Amino acid sequence: MPVKMAIADYGVGNLHSIRKALEICGAEPYIVEDLEELVEAKCIIFPGVGAFDKTMEKLQPIKRALIRKLEDATPCLGICIGAQILFEGSEEGKTKGLGFYQGEVIRLKADRVPHMGWNRVEGEDSILEGIESPYFYFAHSYHGDPSEDIVIGRTDYFGQIPTLFLKGNTYGTQFHPEKSSASGLRFLKNFVRFAEAWV
């Protein structure tokens, strides 16, 4: 049976693209509007696009329960803002993040901000297995700056920045796999396979 994946609808995410992409990759994604349902989910997707404070505002009531789920090895994928909220806080806002990843989200130190377009992701993790072209689509002004050893992928954009993270069973990507053509679909297929092994 396909693995069920709960896509958090916190009012700012790009839901249709990620849902469609996960369906293509063999999962059974569904949108969760009542965020308390995430506490019972077998696998969680925090989608991208949005602002840090607005996103965390919606997740505050279940923050502790979500952290417990991630600590209990529930498979999770955070995309762009969905990865940034996994950190302790962000220069973009004042609200505290989930704090599952230690470290802060900082503004890009680059000549061109926001960073929009295709860039190479260098990494060794099995989530990148079978990807013929390691180029993914980015649209962001901030990125995670972890204070623990969780970086599994980096991108050269006016210097090296961390763009792929893993702690426990929680992946975080600064890029948008759902907007990254064949490379993104293979990435998501690898995540679906990873999640199936744990659900």
N, C-alpha and C positions, 0 to 999 in steps of 0.2 A: 504493500500500500504506500502511496506517496506520503512523504513527511509533511505534516501540517505546519505552516509557518505564519505566525501572527505578525502582521505589519501594523505598527503603531501609528494611529492617525492622531497626531498632536496638532493638527490644524495647519501645518506648514509644509508637510512633506510632499514629495513628488510620488504619489501613491500608484497611479496607473502604470507607469513605466516599469517600476520594480515588480509589481504584481504580475504583469504580463511576462516579463523576463523570467521570473521564477517558475511560472507555469510552463514556459517553453523548456525549462531545465528539469522538469519532472516533479516539481514540488506541488503542494496544494496550499497556495497562499490565501490568506483571508484578511480583510481589513478589520482592525479593532478600533471602534470609536469609543467604547467604554473602556478606558485604559486599565481599569481594575482587572479586566479579563486577561491582561498580560501575565498576571501572577499565576495563572493556571496554564499558560501556554507551554507547549513542548519545545518550541523554537521561536525566537524573537528577532524581528527585523526592525531596526530603527532607521527609517529612510532619511534621505538627504534633502537639502534645500530648506532654508529657514534661518531664524535668529536664535541664538543661544538662550537668552532669558525667556523668550516666549515658549520655547520648547520645554525647558525645565519647569516652567510654571505649571504646565499640564501634568508633568510626571511627579511633582513634589509629593502628592498624597500617597504614592506607592513607592517612593524612593527606596526606603529600607527593604521592602519586600523584593524589589527588583534586584538590589545588590545581593540579597540572599540567594535569589535564583541564579544569578551569574556565578556566585561563589559555589553553588551546588552543581555547576557544570552544564547548565542549560545552554545549548548552542545559541549563539547570538551573532548577528552581523549588524554593525553600525556603519552607515554610509554618510560621509561628509559631516553635516551637523549631527547626524546620528552617531558618528564616531567621536565627535568633539564633546558631546554631553557625557561620555564615559569618563572624562577627566574630572579633576577636582574643581576647576573653574576656568574662566576664559577672560581674556582682555576685552572681548567684545561686549561683555555684560557684567552684571553685579551678582547674579544668582549663582549659588554653588551648583556644580555638576553632580553627577551620580557618584563620582569619586572611586569608581572601580579601577580605573587606570590612575596611577599616581603621576602627578605632574599637572601642568597648566596648558591651556590653549593660547597661543601667542599670535600676534599679527605677523604676516609675511614680511620678511626683510628683503624686499625685492624692488627692482626699478619699475616693474609693472604690477600693480595691484588693482583689481583682483587678477588672480591667475586663472585665465580661461583658455582652454584648448587642450591639445593632446600632448602628453609627455610620457616618457619611459619610466617604468617602475622596475627597479632592480631588487631582486630578492631570491631566496632559496627555498622558501616554504612550499609544502605540497599544494597549497591553495593556488599556486601559480603553475602547477604541473600541466603540461600539454598546451600551454598558451604560445602560439606561434609568433605573434607580434606583441611584445610587452608594452604597448602603448595604450594608455587609458585617458578618458576625458576628465578634466578638472574644471571646477568653477568655485573658487574660494578665495578668501582674503586672510584666513587664519588657518593654523595647523596645530596639531598636538605636539607638545614638547615634553615627553615623559621623563620622569625622574627614576624610572625603573627599567629593567632590560626587557622591553616588550616590542621593540621595533624589528619587524621582519621584512620591511621593504622601504626603499628610499627613492627619491626623485631629484634630479638636478634641475633646479629652477632658481637661478641666481645664487647658486650654492646648493649643497645637499640638504634636503628636508625629509623628515620621516613621513611616510605616506601610507604605511601598512603596519598594523599592530596586531598582536595576539597575546592574550593572557587567559589562561584556562581554556575555555571553549568559546571565548568572545573575540571575534575578529572586528577590527575597525579599519575602514578604508577612507582616505581623504579624497580619492577619486570616485567617480560614479560608474560602477560596472554596468548599470542598466542603460547607460548612454554610451557605452564603449564598444558597440558592435560585436564582432565575433570574439574578441579578447574578453570582453565583459561577460558574454554568455558562458564562455568556458570557465571563467572565474566563478560565476554563480553556480554552474554545474558542479564544480569542485566543492563549493560550500554545501550544496544540497547533499552530495555524497558524504561529506564530513558529518553533517547533521544526522543523516540516516544511521550512521554508525553509533550515535549516542542516544537516539530517541527510542 
